[in-house]
């Protein structure tokens, strides 16, 4: 199969028409990156420049706009895109950089505001066009440490809304650097109470007994899908046992580097161990034993890919007053239900959740939690690729629309720790981001027709 045919097939799999795919390749060239082709089609749909009179296109976000208004919208977005780059005083990074550059993250990474940071200490530059405001509200999450061009593309695809970069170490005892794009209000947010512990010893005081003075860590690094095995912890133990007291600087450096990388804790004299799954559940804001019943490998994997509940709940807290009777949620890439757990902990009733998740283990965990805690309707779909625009329109009609579309597509090809297949939004897993955009646009289009 030729490269052109492969790209056409990929675009058709995303529910674009073959005519749209061909036109995008003519415009951008067969060598154009897939995300560039998607961007071209999206721009053409908005501008109304494609001649699709002989082809029925579903899921168009701006069906109700006249041609002149569409063109004006395109020009508004072009102007807004120029304004989105930050100055040296802004806490938000510029997205207008080369795709091969490493993303420069803000410092401190506190988003638009956090409980411990007053709004006056964080400069916010954020503009959302009227037609992109909720409802439906949407919330998208992915790893912050991606190539700069990745977040520029994500922002363009999601109505040029500026990302909000947050490190969850400002809300708990573990780091988790994530980017969020959403159209939620940012005023009157409220954190979950009681506040989670902010340091290792506050979270797990029992480890203080064996913690050496030369290990100065007070918080954990990002909680990953992979953990240290007995080979590494045994090697560390032997190195310490044969060293003096205190160990040499070189031994200390080696041990600290491994402890930071794998979030190891001290459980005895010269003895380190990995965090247990239930401890990671606690740090991430999930209920005790949320993932219990799976093997440890699946537990670590599902938790490493999950939301940080307290961060997400802080952002979603603005919805509580808007929807006192509950919400209808379209949950894409649900995983183990971090978004739903956040809504539940906020005290919000979920009348309906349409959950799309392909991993069987994660689906089982989420379904078990739902059956134990919720009374609303849960509809499960296996794959975002199988959720058609017509199905979305049917759900909108059946439930009266979706109040929130939430999800975070796979980061496999975006994460900074992935050096072997870091192919950006064209990667095998991360390309699924474009389905998030497609489905969100289908929701907006269907709700506009109500």
C-alpha positions as a Python dict, from the first residue, in 0.01 Angstrom:
ca = {
    (1, 'X'): (0, 0, 0),
    (2, 'X'): (135, 343, -94),
    (3, 'X'): (200, 614, 164),
    (4, 'X'): (-88, 816, 19),
    (5, 'X'): (-331, 525, 52),
    (6, 'X'): (-217, 459, 409),
    (7, 'X'): (-287, 821, 504),
    (8, 'X'): (-623, 818, 330),
    (9, 'X'): (-717, 502, 520),
    (10, 'X'): (-605, 658, 849),
    (11, 'X'): (-816, 968, 786),
    (12, 'X'): (-1117, 761, 681),
    (13, 'X'): (-1078, 558, 1003),
    (14, 'X'): (-1114, 891, 1186),
    (15, 'X'): (-1453, 937, 1013),
    (16, 'X'): (-1331, 1191, 758),
    (17, 'X'): (-1457, 1136, 405),
    (18, 'X'): (-1229, 1007, 130),
    (19, 'X'): (-1289, 1332, -62),
    (20, 'X'): (-1170, 1534, 237),
    (21, 'X'): (-863, 1312, 275),
    (22, 'X'): (-769, 1345, -92),
    (23, 'X'): (-817, 1723, -88),
    (24, 'X'): (-601, 1757, 224),
    (25, 'X'): (-321, 1555, 61),
    (26, 'X'): (-344, 1770, -252),
    (27, 'X'): (-312, 2082, -38),
    (28, 'X'): (-41, 1962, 202),
    (29, 'X'): (140, 1704, -9),
    (30, 'X'): (169, 1332, 43),
    (31, 'X'): (464, 1395, 279),
    (32, 'X'): (248, 1607, 511),
    (33, 'X'): (225, 1483, 869),
    (34, 'X'): (-105, 1325, 963),
    (35, 'X'): (-184, 1594, 1220),
    (36, 'X'): (-122, 1859, 950),
    (37, 'X'): (-373, 1683, 722),
    (38, 'X'): (-628, 1669, 1005),
    (39, 'X'): (-570, 2038, 1076),
    (40, 'X'): (-621, 2117, 707),
    (41, 'X'): (-952, 1930, 694),
    (42, 'X'): (-1073, 2096, 1014),
    (43, 'X'): (-983, 2440, 883),
    (44, 'X'): (-1153, 2367, 552),
    (45, 'X'): (-1469, 2252, 726),
    (46, 'X'): (-1482, 2574, 923),
    (47, 'X'): (-1408, 2794, 625),
    (48, 'X'): (-1649, 2604, 402),
    (49, 'X'): (-1388, 2576, 127),
    (50, 'X'): (-1434, 2208, 40),
    (51, 'X'): (-1672, 2117, -239),
    (52, 'X'): (-1857, 1829, -75),
    (53, 'X'): (-2189, 1869, -248),
    (54, 'X'): (-2187, 1505, -353),
    (55, 'X'): (-2081, 1368, -16),
    (56, 'X'): (-2267, 1365, 315),
    (57, 'X'): (-2037, 1485, 594),
    (58, 'X'): (-2136, 1413, 954),
    (59, 'X'): (-2018, 1573, 1274),
    (60, 'X'): (-1958, 1921, 1133),
    (61, 'X'): (-1915, 2157, 1420),
    (62, 'X'): (-2026, 2471, 1243),
    (63, 'X'): (-2319, 2358, 1027),
    (64, 'X'): (-2532, 2651, 1137),
    (65, 'X'): (-2280, 2919, 1036),
    (66, 'X'): (-2319, 3101, 706),
    (67, 'X'): (-2019, 3122, 474),
    (68, 'X'): (-1936, 3482, 559),
    (69, 'X'): (-1957, 3415, 931),
    (70, 'X'): (-1739, 3107, 892),
    (71, 'X'): (-1470, 3312, 723),
    (72, 'X'): (-1490, 3573, 998),
    (73, 'X'): (-1450, 3296, 1256),
    (74, 'X'): (-1137, 3172, 1081),
    (75, 'X'): (-991, 3524, 1084),
    (76, 'X'): (-1077, 3566, 1454),
    (77, 'X'): (-896, 3244, 1535),
    (78, 'X'): (-592, 3349, 1333),
    (79, 'X'): (-572, 3674, 1530),
    (80, 'X'): (-626, 3490, 1857),
    (81, 'X'): (-351, 3242, 1772),
    (82, 'X'): (-108, 3531, 1740),
    (83, 'X'): (-212, 3652, 2085),
    (84, 'X'): (-166, 3311, 2249),
    (85, 'X'): (213, 3326, 2269),
    (86, 'X'): (324, 3437, 2613),
    (87, 'X'): (561, 3709, 2720),
    (88, 'X'): (845, 3656, 2962),
    (89, 'X'): (618, 3761, 3250),
    (90, 'X'): (343, 3510, 3177),
    (91, 'X'): (319, 3177, 3353),
    (92, 'X'): (199, 3006, 3033),
    (93, 'X'): (458, 2889, 2776),
    (94, 'X'): (456, 2990, 2413),
    (95, 'X'): (324, 2719, 2183),
    (96, 'X'): (458, 2880, 1868),
    (97, 'X'): (779, 2676, 1841),
    (98, 'X'): (941, 2417, 1621),
    (99, 'X'): (801, 2064, 1644),
    (100, 'X'): (1146, 1925, 1725),
    (101, 'X'): (1194, 2144, 2032),
    (102, 'X'): (1137, 2025, 2387),
    (103, 'X'): (837, 2184, 2553),
    (104, 'X'): (942, 2463, 2790),
    (105, 'X'): (715, 2428, 3089),
    (106, 'X'): (615, 2714, 3320),
    (107, 'X'): (774, 2743, 3662),
    (108, 'X'): (598, 2711, 3898),
    (109, 'X'): (360, 2482, 3712),
    (110, 'X'): (41, 2595, 3883),
    (111, 'X'): (-193, 2644, 3589),
    (112, 'X'): (-431, 2939, 3596),
    (113, 'X'): (-464, 2920, 3974),
    (114, 'X'): (-429, 2674, 4261),
    (115, 'X'): (-544, 2686, 4624),
    (116, 'X'): (-198, 2785, 4751),
    (117, 'X'): (-139, 3045, 4480),
    (118, 'X'): (-344, 3362, 4465),
    (119, 'X'): (-468, 3469, 4120),
    (120, 'X'): (-257, 3786, 4145),
    (121, 'X'): (61, 3574, 4154),
    (122, 'X'): (-22, 3398, 3826),
    (123, 'X'): (-73, 3596, 3508),
    (124, 'X'): (-348, 3439, 3296),
    (125, 'X'): (-395, 3509, 2926),
    (126, 'X'): (-697, 3312, 2812),
    (127, 'X'): (-957, 3388, 2548),
    (128, 'X'): (-1244, 3160, 2448),
    (129, 'X'): (-1469, 3256, 2160),
    (130, 'X'): (-1839, 3265, 2242),
    (131, 'X'): (-1925, 2969, 2019),
    (132, 'X'): (-1663, 2756, 2198),
    (133, 'X'): (-1798, 2816, 2548),
    (134, 'X'): (-1999, 2547, 2723),
    (135, 'X'): (-2222, 2370, 2735),
    (136, 'X'): (-2106, 2126, 2633),
    (137, 'X'): (-1805, 2170, 2856),
    (138, 'X'): (-1501, 1967, 2764),
    (139, 'X'): (-1186, 1867, 2949),
    (140, 'X'): (-880, 1715, 2783),
    (141, 'X'): (-562, 1594, 2957),
    (142, 'X'): (-222, 1464, 2849),
    (143, 'X'): (142, 1464, 2956),
    (144, 'X'): (301, 1808, 2973),
    (145, 'X'): (645, 1686, 2865),
    (146, 'X'): (574, 1653, 2495),
    (147, 'X'): (738, 1823, 2201),
    (148, 'X'): (622, 2182, 2173),
    (149, 'X'): (453, 2125, 1839),
    (150, 'X'): (232, 1858, 1992),
    (151, 'X'): (63, 2099, 2233),
    (152, 'X'): (38, 2360, 1957),
    (153, 'X'): (-155, 2109, 1747),
    (154, 'X'): (-373, 2003, 2039),
    (155, 'X'): (-452, 2367, 2113),
    (156, 'X'): (-537, 2442, 1749),
    (157, 'X'): (-761, 2136, 1730),
    (158, 'X'): (-942, 2239, 2048),
    (159, 'X'): (-1047, 2587, 1937),
    (160, 'X'): (-713, 2758, 2006),
    (161, 'X'): (-769, 2741, 2382),
    (162, 'X'): (-453, 2790, 2585),
    (163, 'X'): (-335, 2482, 2780),
    (164, 'X'): (-327, 2488, 3158),
    (165, 'X'): (-10, 2315, 3282),
    (166, 'X'): (-22, 2182, 3637),
    (167, 'X'): (223, 1980, 3845),
    (168, 'X'): (19, 1791, 4103),
    (169, 'X'): (300, 1821, 4356),
    (170, 'X'): (130, 2149, 4449),
    (171, 'X'): (-177, 1949, 4554),
    (172, 'X'): (-32, 1626, 4696),
    (173, 'X'): (291, 1444, 4786),
    (174, 'X'): (374, 1331, 4430),
    (175, 'X'): (461, 1513, 4110),
    (176, 'X'): (247, 1466, 3799),
    (177, 'X'): (314, 1715, 3520),
    (178, 'X'): (10, 1739, 3297),
    (179, 'X'): (-143, 1974, 3044),
    (180, 'X'): (-516, 2041, 3041),
    (181, 'X'): (-724, 2214, 2774),
    (182, 'X'): (-1082, 2293, 2863),
    (183, 'X'): (-1355, 2554, 2828),
    (184, 'X'): (-1446, 2553, 3197),
    (185, 'X'): (-1462, 2875, 3398),
    (186, 'X'): (-1150, 2929, 3607),
    (187, 'X'): (-1304, 3148, 3878),
    (188, 'X'): (-1456, 3012, 4200),
    (189, 'X'): (-1275, 2680, 4194),
    (190, 'X'): (-1269, 2481, 4517),
    (191, 'X'): (-1032, 2203, 4629),
    (192, 'X'): (-1142, 1871, 4769),
    (193, 'X'): (-1145, 1855, 5148),
    (194, 'X'): (-978, 1736, 5356),
    (195, 'X'): (-662, 1840, 5175),
    (196, 'X'): (-430, 1549, 5091),
    (197, 'X'): (-89, 1520, 5259),
    (198, 'X'): (181, 1724, 5087),
    (199, 'X'): (496, 1535, 5190),
    (200, 'X'): (616, 1175, 5198),
    (201, 'X'): (620, 1158, 5577),
    (202, 'X'): (276, 1318, 5607),
    (203, 'X'): (141, 1054, 5370),
    (204, 'X'): (337, 757, 5511),
    (205, 'X'): (486, 840, 5853),
    (206, 'X'): (599, 480, 5908),
    (207, 'X'): (881, 522, 5655),
    (208, 'X'): (1050, 790, 5863),
    (209, 'X'): (1202, 526, 6094),
    (210, 'X'): (1446, 395, 5833),
    (211, 'X'): (1484, 702, 5614),
    (212, 'X'): (1856, 804, 5602),
    (213, 'X'): (1942, 1168, 5661),
    (214, 'X'): (2125, 1187, 5328),
    (215, 'X'): (1802, 1110, 5137),
    (216, 'X'): (1656, 1460, 5128),
    (217, 'X'): (1341, 1380, 4929),
    (218, 'X'): (1019, 1529, 5063),
    (219, 'X'): (792, 1438, 4770),
    (220, 'X'): (771, 1158, 4516),
    (221, 'X'): (840, 1202, 4148),
    (222, 'X'): (577, 1122, 3885),
    (223, 'X'): (408, 787, 3949),
    (224, 'X'): (476, 582, 3637),
    (225, 'X'): (335, 262, 3490),
    (226, 'X'): (663, 78, 3550),
    (227, 'X'): (813, 7, 3892),
    (228, 'X'): (1141, -129, 4027),
    (229, 'X'): (1180, -504, 4063),
    (230, 'X'): (1365, -714, 4321),
    (231, 'X'): (1682, -720, 4109),
    (232, 'X'): (1730, -345, 4146),
    (233, 'X'): (1627, -322, 4511),
    (234, 'X'): (1857, -614, 4592),
    (235, 'X'): (2146, -447, 4412),
    (236, 'X'): (2090, -128, 4611),
    (237, 'X'): (2082, -325, 4937),
    (238, 'X'): (2410, -500, 4860),
    (239, 'X'): (2578, -173, 4762),
    (240, 'X'): (2474, -14, 5091),
    (241, 'X'): (2569, -318, 5300),
    (242, 'X'): (2923, -313, 5165),
    (243, 'X'): (2959, 63, 5205),
    (244, 'X'): (3059, 261, 5510),
    (245, 'X'): (2836, 468, 5739),
    (246, 'X'): (2745, 700, 5587),
    (247, 'X'): (2799, 563, 5235),
    (248, 'X'): (3042, 738, 5003),
    (249, 'X'): (2916, 1024, 4790),
    (250, 'X'): (2919, 805, 4479),
    (251, 'X'): (2708, 534, 4648),
    (252, 'X'): (2469, 794, 4784),
    (253, 'X'): (2427, 948, 4440),
    (254, 'X'): (2361, 610, 4279),
    (255, 'X'): (2102, 515, 4541),
    (256, 'X'): (1927, 854, 4537),
    (257, 'X'): (1909, 851, 4157),
    (258, 'X'): (1737, 512, 4162),
    (259, 'X'): (1508, 611, 4449),
    (260, 'X'): (1398, 923, 4261),
    (261, 'X'): (1350, 739, 3935),
    (262, 'X'): (1138, 458, 4080),
    (263, 'X'): (992, 631, 4389),
    (264, 'X'): (1152, 383, 4628),
    (265, 'X'): (1091, 403, 5002),
    (266, 'X'): (1298, 288, 5301),
    (267, 'X'): (1148, -14, 5476),
    (268, 'X'): (1449, -136, 5677),
    (269, 'X'): (1820, -89, 5732),
    (270, 'X'): (1979, -59, 5387),
    (271, 'X'): (1650, -183, 5242),
    (272, 'X'): (1438, -3, 4984),
    (273, 'X'): (1112, -112, 4825),
    (274, 'X'): (865, 10, 4566),
    (275, 'X'): (539, 175, 4663),
    (276, 'X'): (249, -67, 4690),
    (277, 'X'): (-51, -23, 4456),
    (278, 'X'): (-279, 85, 4742),
    (279, 'X'): (-28, 355, 4836),
    (280, 'X'): (-34, 490, 4481),
    (281, 'X'): (-414, 484, 4489),
    (282, 'X'): (-397, 700, 4800),
    (283, 'X'): (-151, 948, 4647),
    (284, 'X'): (-364, 981, 4332),
    (285, 'X'): (-688, 1039, 4524),
    (286, 'X'): (-863, 709, 4451),
    (287, 'X'): (-1058, 517, 4715),
    (288, 'X'): (-881, 238, 4901),
    (289, 'X'): (-862, -88, 4704),
    (290, 'X'): (-993, 83, 4390),
    (291, 'X'): (-779, -141, 4167),
    (292, 'X'): (-773, -443, 4395),
    (293, 'X'): (-855, -766, 4215),
    (294, 'X'): (-610, -709, 3932),
    (295, 'X'): (-255, -840, 3926),
    (296, 'X'): (9, -594, 4040),
    (297, 'X'): (133, -534, 3685),
    (298, 'X'): (-212, -423, 3569),
    (299, 'X'): (-266, -220, 3886),
    (300, 'X'): (55, -22, 3837),
    (301, 'X'): (-20, 24, 3467),
    (302, 'X'): (-376, 147, 3517),
    (303, 'X'): (-275, 383, 3798),
    (304, 'X'): (21, 520, 3604),
    (305, 'X'): (-212, 611, 3318),
    (306, 'X'): (-483, 765, 3535),
    (307, 'X'): (-584, 1119, 3625),
    (308, 'X'): (-474, 1277, 3951),
    (309, 'X'): (-817, 1301, 4113),
    (310, 'X'): (-756, 1610, 4330),
    (311, 'X'): (-625, 1816, 4037),
    (312, 'X'): (-913, 1718, 3811),
    (313, 'X'): (-1168, 1775, 4088),
    (314, 'X'): (-1029, 2124, 4149),
    (315, 'X'): (-1084, 2211, 3782),
    (316, 'X'): (-1428, 2045, 3762),
    (317, 'X'): (-1552, 2196, 4089),
    (318, 'X'): (-1695, 2494, 3898),
    (319, 'X'): (-1961, 2262, 3752),
    (320, 'X'): (-2119, 2177, 4086),
    (321, 'X'): (-2322, 2496, 4112),
    (322, 'X'): (-2416, 2488, 3744),
    (323, 'X'): (-2569, 2140, 3751),
    (324, 'X'): (-2738, 2086, 4088),
    (325, 'X'): (-2950, 1806, 3941),
    (326, 'X'): (-2654, 1614, 3805),
    (327, 'X'): (-2464, 1580, 3479),
    (328, 'X'): (-2459, 1370, 3164),
    (329, 'X'): (-2100, 1276, 3086),
    (330, 'X'): (-1932, 1145, 2773),
    (331, 'X'): (-1613, 987, 2904),
    (332, 'X'): (-1352, 909, 2637),
    (333, 'X'): (-1053, 692, 2731),
    (334, 'X'): (-1216, 641, 3072),
    (335, 'X'): (-942, 420, 3215),
    (336, 'X'): (-1015, 342, 3580),
    (337, 'X'): (-1250, 639, 3609),
    (338, 'X'): (-1040, 925, 3747),
    (339, 'X'): (-1278, 1187, 3611),
    (340, 'X'): (-1584, 1010, 3747),
    (341, 'X'): (-1422, 958, 4088),
    (342, 'X'): (-1346, 1332, 4092),
    (343, 'X'): (-1710, 1419, 4019),
    (344, 'X'): (-1826, 1172, 4284),
    (345, 'X'): (-1592, 1317, 4545),
    (346, 'X'): (-1727, 1663, 4458),
    (347, 'X'): (-2072, 1533, 4549),
    (348, 'X'): (-2205, 1559, 4194),
    (349, 'X'): (-2470, 1320, 4068),
    (350, 'X'): (-2388, 1153, 3737),
    (351, 'X'): (-2723, 1084, 3574),
    (352, 'X'): (-2565, 919, 3271),
    (353, 'X'): (-2210, 825, 3176),
    (354, 'X'): (-2127, 697, 2830),
    (355, 'X'): (-1785, 541, 2889),
    (356, 'X'): (-1545, 457, 2606),
    (357, 'X'): (-1251, 238, 2711),
    (358, 'X'): (-1076, -44, 2527),
    (359, 'X'): (-869, -195, 2810),
    (360, 'X'): (-1062, -482, 2969),
    (361, 'X'): (-890, -460, 3308),
    (362, 'X'): (-959, -87, 3339),
    (363, 'X'): (-1321, -137, 3229),
    (364, 'X'): (-1368, -399, 3499),
    (365, 'X'): (-1228, -170, 3769),
    (366, 'X'): (-1445, 121, 3659),
    (367, 'X'): (-1761, -90, 3628),
    (368, 'X'): (-1711, -240, 3976),
    (369, 'X'): (-1665, 107, 4125),
    (370, 'X'): (-1972, 239, 3942),
    (371, 'X'): (-2194, -46, 4059),
    (372, 'X'): (-2088, 10, 4421),
    (373, 'X'): (-2123, 389, 4430),
    (374, 'X'): (-2359, 516, 4158),
    (375, 'X'): (-2729, 492, 4072),
    (376, 'X'): (-2720, 652, 3727),
    (377, 'X'): (-2704, 490, 3384),
    (378, 'X'): (-2371, 353, 3261),
    (379, 'X'): (-2328, 276, 2890),
    (380, 'X'): (-2000, 113, 2789),
    (381, 'X'): (-1837, 130, 2446),
    (382, 'X'): (-1516, -52, 2364),
    (383, 'X'): (-1333, 180, 2127),
    (384, 'X'): (-1340, 548, 2029),
    (385, 'X'): (-1293, 441, 1667),
    (386, 'X'): (-1625, 256, 1677),
    (387, 'X'): (-1823, 550, 1820),
    (388, 'X'): (-1977, 711, 1512),
    (389, 'X'): (-2110, 1063, 1476),
    (390, 'X'): (-2459, 920, 1423),
    (391, 'X'): (-2436, 732, 1753),
    (392, 'X'): (-2327, 1052, 1924),
    (393, 'X'): (-2627, 1234, 1777),
    (394, 'X'): (-2857, 957, 1903),
    (395, 'X'): (-2716, 985, 2256),
    (396, 'X'): (-2758, 1363, 2246),
    (397, 'X'): (-3124, 1318, 2149),
    (398, 'X'): (-3183, 1044, 2407),
    (399, 'X'): (-3023, 1220, 2704),
    (400, 'X'): (-3083, 1580, 2603),
    (401, 'X'): (-2715, 1645, 2539),
    (402, 'X'): (-2388, 1602, 2725),
    (403, 'X'): (-2288, 1848, 2995),
    (404, 'X'): (-1925, 1732, 2998),
    (405, 'X'): (-1697, 1556, 2749),
    (406, 'X'): (-1389, 1441, 2939),
    (407, 'X'): (-1084, 1232, 2855),
    (408, 'X'): (-714, 1201, 2799),
    (409, 'X'): (-596, 1012, 2491),
    (410, 'X'): (-295, 775, 2514),
    (411, 'X'): (40, 941, 2584),
    (412, 'X'): (249, 644, 2463),
    (413, 'X'): (402, 835, 2171),
    (414, 'X'): (423, 1171, 2352),
    (415, 'X'): (585, 1102, 2689),
    (416, 'X'): (937, 1230, 2745),
    (417, 'X'): (1045, 894, 2890),
    (418, 'X'): (951, 716, 2566),
    (419, 'X'): (1256, 739, 2340),
    (420, 'X'): (1185, 441, 2114),
    (421, 'X'): (845, 541, 1970),
    (422, 'X'): (804, 909, 2046),
    (423, 'X'): (627, 985, 1721),
    (424, 'X'): (394, 1252, 1852),
    (425, 'X'): (31, 1265, 1746),
    (426, 'X'): (108, 1042, 1448),
    (427, 'X'): (211, 754, 1675),
    (428, 'X'): (8, 435, 1678),
    (429, 'X'): (-162, 509, 2012),
    (430, 'X'): (-147, 887, 2039),
    (431, 'X'): (-313, 937, 1700),
    (432, 'X'): (-635, 853, 1883),
    (433, 'X'): (-637, 1215, 2003),
    (434, 'X'): (-799, 1306, 1671),
    (435, 'X'): (-1097, 1089, 1764),
    (436, 'X'): (-1141, 1296, 2079),
    (437, 'X'): (-1163, 1605, 1856),
    (438, 'X'): (-1397, 1434, 1610),
    (439, 'X'): (-1633, 1313, 1879),
    (440, 'X'): (-1633, 1646, 2063),
    (441, 'X'): (-1720, 1824, 1738),
    (442, 'X'): (-1997, 1571, 1678),
    (443, 'X'): (-2141, 1647, 2023),
    (444, 'X'): (-2127, 2022, 1960),
    (445, 'X'): (-2288, 1983, 1618),
    (446, 'X'): (-2567, 1757, 1745),
    (447, 'X'): (-2642, 1987, 2039),
    (448, 'X'): (-2647, 2291, 1810),
    (449, 'X'): (-2920, 2123, 1604),
    (450, 'X'): (-3144, 2054, 1904),
}
